[in-house]
Amino acid sequence: MTTRRHTPWPGEPLDTPRGRAPGLRARSADESPPLRDTATDEPATPATAPAATARHTTARRAPRPAVSPDDGPLAERLADAVTASDAPDVVFALSRHGRRTVLSGGTAPTPPRPREDLRYETGSAAKTFTGLLLARLIHSGELSGGEPAAALLDRGRPTGADPVTLAHLITHTSGLPALPAGFYLRGLPAWHTNPYARFSADRVVDAFLRHRPRHRPGTRWRYSNYGVAVLGQALAAATGTPWEDLLTGRILRPLGLRGTALRADDSGSDAPGHGKDGVSSVPPFDAGGFEAAGAVRATPHDLLTFIEAHLDPAGAPSQLAAALRAVCRPVLRRGIGHRHVHTIAWFRHPTDGGPMYFHSGATLGQQAFLGFRPDTGTALAALCTRRFRAHDPFLAAAYALLAEDE
């Protein structure tokens, strides 16, 4: 069963996409130079990169955050994670059954505004907002998810026998590559600063309408920032609403996310990014036409509010409740033994108590990890201002925290 034959909502799981050669590994976003800095696939688990090891090797370089004796073991573990992350600015914000604990620190001098009040770039973790938006449009009856994207972007255009649908785009089964044709050439002059800014929304749409997939949509999984960027343009076209206004009106405003935006400004609210050395500055990320794939920047508390809504859809705004439930349902399974499970917004891993949901992301100067576990009532937003490095301790520390049973 694939997205080609039906729309996988509400709630019907997909089998592993057909047509893949046995043992073929899906290409990760981390395997092309700029994309590794805007979207990471599933992060290393504690088994491959233990947080304790990271703590041992970085504690001398990053000052340990102060923890009150009254804060308890949880705050101690958050402080350990902040220290292990070894970045100029780090925030670990965790909510357990609605009670929030936020620890911040870093190797850089303390900024004028508290780190926990700054906005951070979420990179590909922004796709969780896009997935929720699509789910809301589906459950409101405005879309089905089975619409051909090309028909929405170019009215009257013939779609052919196997069109790329909105469902294909959000589940990374569209057959689109990681980046559109012409991206590397156009982005090269700004490769180390802001390559995505050089590829506008019009270029994203034009590249998609010209593209001829190598594989039938719905048959293979391949992580694609390009595909989600096309989805954002298609949703804007379908609703007649610019992407920023659409996301703000349907998701950000109902959840009260006033500390969330799609671009940096000169208010001093945005955390500065840094290169791999943790010292050199990186300009604020400009997503260009890839807004739906990675433009969200938000405060840790706004991100916790967003994640907490997934833990308690009944307590969320009524217009979002059905969509919040929908984005927790598996829609695709892939890999040997179907061990990789995806919803339309989250990666999903098993634990002894039930599933945990997460999505990581990165830009050229920052990283983010968002996740939640219904069985422990835990929501986690982890952020840091250092470019992703091989075997980066930040992701391992964040994943390990979410995986804890207590």
C-alpha positions in Angstrom: 0.0 0.0 0.0 1.5 3.4 -0.9 0.5 7.0 -1.1 0.0 6.5 -4.8 -3.2 4.5 -4.2 -4.8 6.4 -1.4 -4.3 9.4 0.9 -2.8 8.2 4.2 -5.1 10.3 6.4 -6.8 10.2 8.7 -4.6 7.7 10.6 -4.1 4.8 8.1 -0.5 3.5 8.3 1.5 2.8 5.2 3.7 -0.2 4.6 7.3 0.2 3.5 7.3 1.9 0.1 7.4 -0.7 -2.7 10.1 -0.8 -5.4 13.1 -0.4 -3.2 16.0 -2.8 -3.7 16.6 -5.0 -0.6 19.1 -3.4 1.7 19.1 0.0 -0.1 19.8 2.7 2.4 17.7 5.9 2.1 19.9 8.9 1.5 20.1 11.1 4.6 19.9 14.9 4.6 23.4 14.8 6.1 25.1 13.6 2.9 25.2 16.8 0.8 27.2 19.8 2.1 24.6 22.5 2.7 21.8 20.1 3.6 23.6 18.6 6.5 23.4 22.0 8.0 19.7 22.5 7.6 18.3 19.1 8.4 19.6 16.1 10.2 18.0 12.7 10.0 17.5 10.5 13.1 20.2 11.4 15.6 22.7 9.1 17.2 21.1 7.1 20.0 22.8 6.8 23.4 24.1 3.4 22.3 26.3 4.9 19.6 27.1 8.3 21.2 26.6 8.2 25.0 25.8 11.5 26.7 28.0 10.4 29.6 31.0 10.2 27.3 30.3 13.6 25.8 30.1 14.9 29.4 33.5 13.5 30.3 35.2 15.0 27.2 33.7 18.5 27.3 33.2 19.4 30.9 36.6 21.3 31.0 35.6 23.6 28.2 32.0 24.5 29.0 31.2 26.0 32.4 28.5 24.0 34.3 25.2 25.8 34.8 24.3 26.6 38.4 21.6 24.3 39.8 19.8 24.9 43.0 19.8 22.0 45.5 16.0 22.2 45.4 15.8 21.6 41.7 16.4 17.8 42.0 17.9 15.1 39.8 16.1 16.3 36.7 17.8 19.7 36.8 21.1 18.0 37.4 20.7 15.9 34.2 19.7 19.0 32.2 22.8 20.8 33.5 24.9 17.8 32.5 23.4 18.0 29.0 24.0 21.7 28.7 27.7 21.2 29.7 28.1 18.2 27.4 26.8 20.2 24.4 29.9 22.4 24.4 28.4 25.3 22.5 28.4 29.1 22.9 24.8 29.1 23.9 22.7 26.1 25.0 19.2 25.7 26.4 17.5 22.5 27.5 13.9 23.1 28.3 11.9 20.1 29.5 8.3 19.8 30.6 7.1 16.8 32.6 3.3 16.6 33.1 3.1 20.3 32.5 5.9 21.3 35.0 8.7 23.0 33.2 12.4 22.9 34.0 14.8 25.1 31.9 18.6 25.1 32.1 20.8 27.3 30.0 24.5 28.0 29.8 27.4 27.9 27.3 31.0 28.7 26.5 30.3 32.3 25.4 29.9 35.2 27.7 26.3 35.6 29.1 24.3 37.6 26.6 22.4 40.8 27.6 19.1 39.0 27.3 18.7 35.6 29.1 19.4 32.7 26.8 16.1 31.1 27.5 14.3 34.2 26.2 16.1 34.3 22.9 14.8 32.9 19.6 16.7 30.0 18.1 16.8 28.6 14.6 15.1 25.2 14.4 16.2 24.2 10.9 14.4 21.0 9.8 12.6 20.7 13.1 10.4 23.4 11.5 8.9 20.6 9.4 6.8 19.6 12.5 5.0 22.9 12.2 4.4 22.2 8.4 3.1 18.7 9.1 0.7 20.0 11.7 -0.5 22.7 9.3 -1.2 20.2 6.6 -3.1 18.0 9.1 -5.2 20.9 10.1 -6.1 21.8 6.5 -7.0 18.1 5.9 -9.2 17.8 9.0 -11.0 21.1 8.3 -12.0 19.7 4.9 -10.0 22.3 2.9 -7.7 19.6 1.5 -7.5 15.8 1.3 -3.7 15.4 1.1 -4.2 13.5 -2.2 -4.1 16.7 -4.4 -1.4 16.8 -7.1 1.0 19.5 -6.1 1.6 20.6 -9.8 -2.2 21.2 -10.2 -2.2 23.6 -7.3 0.9 25.4 -8.4 -0.1 25.6 -12.1 -3.8 25.6 -12.5 -5.0 23.6 -15.5 -1.7 21.7 -15.8 -2.1 18.0 -16.7 -0.9 15.9 -13.8 -0.3 12.6 -15.6 -0.9 9.1 -14.3 1.4 9.2 -11.2 1.4 12.8 -9.9 3.3 13.9 -6.8 0.7 14.6 -4.1 0.8 16.6 -0.9 1.0 13.4 1.0 4.1 12.3 -1.0 5.8 15.6 -0.2 5.3 15.5 3.5 6.3 11.9 3.8 9.5 12.3 1.7 8.2 9.7 -0.8 7.8 12.2 -3.7 10.8 11.0 -5.7 12.3 14.5 -5.5 16.0 14.8 -4.8 17.4 16.5 -1.7 17.8 19.8 -3.5 16.4 21.1 -6.8 18.3 21.3 -10.1 20.4 24.5 -10.2 20.6 24.9 -6.4 24.3 24.2 -6.1 25.3 26.5 -8.9 23.1 29.3 -7.6 24.0 28.9 -4.0 27.8 28.5 -4.5 28.6 32.2 -4.0 26.9 32.1 -0.5 27.8 28.5 0.3 29.2 29.2 3.8 26.8 32.0 4.6 23.2 31.6 3.2 22.9 29.4 0.1 19.2 28.9 0.6 18.5 32.7 0.5 19.6 32.6 -3.2 16.8 30.2 -4.2 13.5 32.0 -4.1 10.0 30.6 -3.9 9.5 31.2 -7.6 12.7 29.2 -8.3 11.5 26.3 -6.1 8.2 26.1 -8.0 9.7 26.4 -11.4 12.3 23.7 -10.7 9.5 21.4 -9.4 7.3 22.0 -12.5 10.2 21.1 -14.7 11.3 18.1 -12.8 10.9 14.6 -14.1 11.1 12.0 -11.2 13.3 9.0 -11.6 11.0 6.9 -9.5 7.3 6.7 -9.3 6.0 8.8 -6.4 5.1 6.7 -3.3 7.7 3.9 -4.0 10.9 5.2 -2.2 11.7 7.2 0.9 14.3 9.9 0.5 14.6 12.9 2.9 14.1 16.0 0.9 14.1 19.7 2.0 13.1 20.4 -1.6 9.9 18.3 -1.3 8.7 20.1 1.9 9.6 23.5 0.3 7.4 22.6 -2.6 4.6 21.5 -0.2 4.7 24.9 1.5 4.3 26.7 -1.9 1.5 24.3 -2.8 -0.4 25.0 0.5 0.0 28.7 0.0 -1.4 28.4 -3.5 -4.2 26.2 -2.5 -5.4 28.6 0.2 -4.5 31.8 -1.6 -2.5 32.8 1.5 1.3 33.6 1.7 3.2 31.0 3.7 4.0 33.2 6.7 0.4 34.4 7.0 -0.9 30.8 6.6 1.4 29.4 9.3 0.8 32.3 11.6 -3.0 32.3 11.3 -3.5 28.5 11.5 -0.8 27.4 13.9 1.2 30.1 15.7 -1.7 32.4 16.7 -4.0 29.7 18.0 -1.3 28.3 20.2 -0.3 31.7 21.4 3.3 31.5 20.1 4.3 35.1 20.2 8.0 34.4 20.4 8.0 32.5 17.1 8.9 34.0 13.7 10.1 33.0 10.3 13.0 35.5 10.0 15.5 37.4 12.2 15.1 41.1 12.9 17.1 43.8 14.6 15.2 43.6 18.0 18.0 41.7 19.7 15.7 38.7 20.2 17.6 36.3 18.0 20.4 34.1 19.3 23.6 34.5 17.2 24.9 31.4 15.4 28.5 30.1 15.4 30.6 27.9 13.2 32.0 24.5 14.1 34.8 26.1 16.1 32.2 27.7 18.4 33.8 31.1 18.0 33.3 32.4 14.4 30.0 34.1 13.9 27.4 33.0 11.3 24.7 35.3 9.9 21.0 34.6 10.7 19.6 31.8 8.5 17.5 33.0 5.5 15.4 30.1 4.1 14.6 31.7 0.8 11.9 29.7 -0.9 12.4 26.8 1.6 10.4 28.4 4.4 8.2 25.4 5.0 11.3 23.2 5.3 13.2 25.2 7.9 12.4 28.8 8.6 10.9 28.7 12.1 12.8 30.4 14.9 11.4 30.4 18.3 12.0 30.8 22.1 12.4 27.6 24.2 9.2 28.3 26.0 7.2 28.7 22.7 8.7 25.4 21.5 7.6 23.7 24.8 4.1 25.1 24.3 4.0 23.7 20.8 5.3 20.3 21.9 3.0 20.1 25.0 0.0 20.6 22.8 0.9 17.2 21.2 0.8 15.6 24.6 -2.7 17.0 25.4 -4.7 17.6 22.2 -7.9 17.9 24.3 -6.4 20.9 26.1 -5.2 22.6 22.9 -7.4 25.0 20.9 -10.3 23.1 19.5 -9.5 23.8 15.9 -6.1 22.0 16.3 -7.2 19.0 18.4 -7.9 16.6 15.6 -4.7 17.6 13.7 -2.6 17.2 16.9 -3.9 13.6 17.2 -3.3 12.9 13.5 0.3 13.9 13.5 1.0 11.2 16.1 -0.3 8.3 14.0 2.2 6.3 11.9 1.8 6.8 8.2 4.9 5.1 6.9 7.2 2.3 7.9 10.5 1.6 6.1 13.8 -0.2 6.5 14.6 -3.8 7.5 11.9 -5.1 9.7 10.0 -1.8 9.2 12.0 -0.4 12.1 11.9 3.2 10.9 8.4 4.6 11.7 7.2 8.1 10.6 4.2 10.2 11.2 3.5 13.2 8.9 5.5 15.3 11.2 7.8 13.2 13.4 10.2 10.4 13.6 9.0 7.7 16.0 11.1 5.3 18.0 9.8 2.6 20.4 10.6 2.6 24.2 9.5 0.1 26.9 6.6 2.4 27.9 5.5 3.4 24.4 6.6 5.5 21.4 8.8 8.6 21.6 8.5 11.3 18.9 11.3 13.6 17.8 12.7 15.7 15.0 16.1 17.4 14.9 17.3 20.2 12.7 20.3 22.5 12.0 21.3 25.6 10.1 24.8 26.7 9.4 25.2 28.1 12.9 22.6 26.5 15.2 21.0 23.2 16.1 17.6 22.1 17.6 16.0 18.9 18.9 12.3 18.7 19.6 10.6 15.6 21.0 7.9 14.2 23.3 6.9 11.0 25.1 3.2 10.4 25.9 4.0 7.6 28.4 6.1 9.9 30.6 4.3 13.1 29.8 7.6 14.6 28.7 8.2 17.4 26.2 11.8 18.5 25.3 13.1 21.5 23.4 16.9 21.6 23.2 18.8 24.3 21.3 22.4 25.3 20.8 24.3 27.9 18.8 27.1 25.9 17.2 27.2 24.3 13.7 26.7 20.6 13.6 29.9 18.5 13.8 30.5 14.8 13.2 29.6 12.9 16.4 28.2 16.1 17.8 27.4 15.6 21.6 24.4 17.9 21.5 22.1 15.6 19.6 23.2 12.6 21.7 22.6 14.4 24.9 19.1 15.5 23.8 18.1 12.1 22.5 19.3 10.4 25.7 17.3 12.8 27.9 14.1 12.1 26.0 14.7 8.3 26.1 15.0 8.3 29.9 12.1 6.5 31.6 12.2 8.8 34.6 
